């Protein structure tokens, strides 16, 4: 689990630094007005959303482990579906009803909504409690499930010899 934890922490820190850099570039070169932005709201939602997504990432990490030839492609499909149902490609409101229902189970939905409202509207986190609690619940459920699932898959891969790579 040490390698998994280390790569996860690195990815979260890298993501935060990258996001700060992108916001700086947007502000300097494109005149993005962040004077009304509530950075605390954006930071809280980013942290909680990242924790929720870590659990999903751990579960997705088993795909290349179990399916050597197709695992990376399966992870890409999972990522694309998560982005679709989270409102990255299209606003949730314009998706068909069944997709809106599925999107309510995606941490990305609440993450994006909270960050958008914090940065664009300056909404304080106290006004977005209805978006905070699903992220807390998802993080509390998905991280232990992800650790358990990854552990089971790793033991299975060791037992069946799938950890051996040729070439």
N, C-alpha and C positions, 0 to 999 in steps of 0.2 A: 504493500500500500504506500510505501514511502515514495516510490517513483511516481505513482499516480497522484499523490498529494503534491509533490514537488512540481510536476508538470501543470497541475491545476492552478496552484498559486501563481506560478510564472505566467500562465495565460491570463489570469485575472489582472495581475499587475500590468502586464504588457497592454492589455485592452484598455485599462484606465489611462495609461500614459498616451497611448495612441489616440484615444478619444479627446483628451485634453489638447493634444497637438492639433488635431483636426479642427476643434473649436477655435483655437488660436488662429489658425490659418484662415478659417472662414471669417473670423472677426476682422483680421488685418487686411485681407485681400478682397473680400467681397462685401464688406460693410455690414456684416451680420450684427444686428442690434440685440445685445444680451443685457441691456440695462435693466429690464424688468425680470430677468431670469432669476429663479430661485434655485441656486446651485445645490443647496442642502437637499431639496426634494429630488433633484436629479441624482445626487450621490446616494441617497438612501435607496431609491428605486434601482439604481445600478447595482448596488451591493446585494440587495435582497434578490433581485432578478438573477444576478450571477450565481448566487448560492443555489437557487432553484435549478438553473441550467446546468450546474455542475453535476447534479444527480442524473440528469438526462444524458450528459456527456459521458459519465461513467458507464451507463448502460449501452450507449452507442459505441464505446471503446471496445466492447466485446465482439462486435461484428467482424472486424478484421482478424481478431484472434480465433474465432470459430470458423470463419469462411475466408480462407486465405486468398482465394482468387477473386471473390466478389465482395468481400467485406468493406473495402473502401468505397465502392460504388453504392453499397447499401447505406453506408453512413451519409453519403452525399444526398441520397434520396430522402433519408430521415431529416437531414438539415433543411432541405428544400421544403418539405412538408411543414416543418416547424416554422419556417419563415413565412410560408403562405398563410398558415392558420394564426400567426401572431400579428398580422397586419403590416408586415414589411412591404410586401408587393402591392397589396390593396388594403384600403381601410376596411375594418371589420364590418362596418355598417353596410357596405355594398356587396358583401359576400352573400351567397344563398343562406337561408335560415339554418340548414343542417350544418353548414360550415361555421356559422356564428356560434352554434352550440358547442362544436368541437373546439373552437378558439377559446372558449371560457375555461378550458382545461390546460391551456398553454401558458406557461409563465411569461413568455415573450409578450403576450397580449397586455398584461398588466405592467410589465416593465416598460414597454414602449409608450403606453398611455401615460404613465407617471412621469417619465422623462420628458415627453413632449409637452405635457401640461406644465411641468416645472420650468422648462427652458423657454417655451414659447409664450405661455400665459402668466408665468410667475406664481402659479398656484402653490400655496404652502402644503407641506406634507400632511398637516392636520386636516386639511379639507379633502384628502384623498385616502382616508382610512379604508374606504370600501375597496381600494385597489391594493392596499398594503397587506391586509390579512390573508388574501389568497396566496400571496408570495411567501409569507411566513409559513403557512400550512404546507405549501408545495415544497419548500426547502426542507421542512421538518420531515416530510414523507419521502421525498425523492433522493435525498442524500443517503439515508440509511438503506433504502432499496437499491440504489446504485452501487453502494459499497458491497452489499450482500450479493447482488447479481454478478458484479465483476469478480468477486471472490469465488463464487460457484463456477463461473466460466473459466477462470484461471486454473482452478483445480481440475476441471474437466479436460482442459487443453493439455495440462501436464500429464494426466493419466492416459490420454489417448495419443500423445505424441504430436499434437498439433503445434506445439511451440517450436519445434524444429523447423528451421527455414533452410531451403536449399537454393543456392545461387545467389 
